[in-house]
Amino acid sequence: MDTSRKTKSEVAIPEFLSFSGSFKQLYRLIMQAPVAIAVYLGPNFIVEIANAKMLEFYGKPLEEIINRPIFEVFPEVAAHGVEALHRKVVRCLIASYL
């Protein structure tokens, strides 16, 4: 189920932005953060949000990563155990710092 909508520029905007209050505040906080932050959804780690610092880290524009599984965008990273680490974090609910 696609939970996003498209703007004129065809960049997906998270559906929760149509809500008011704390979701919008959280989105603004992430987007304005001075550190790299991304939000992944589901078992395929689909990129829902990535701020400017994260895009800089990824080295790709938003249009190339938004609403796509992160390990589809960067298959070479999965081969180095990063995907397995992400799955372990989700399964065990224990944070890991890369």
Buried (B, 14 or more C-beta within 10 A) or exposed (E): EEEBEEEEEEEBBBBBBEEEEEBEEEBEEBEEEEEBBBBBBEEEBBBBBBBBBBBEEBEBEBEEBBBBBBBEBBEEEBEEEBBEEBEEEEEEEEEEEE
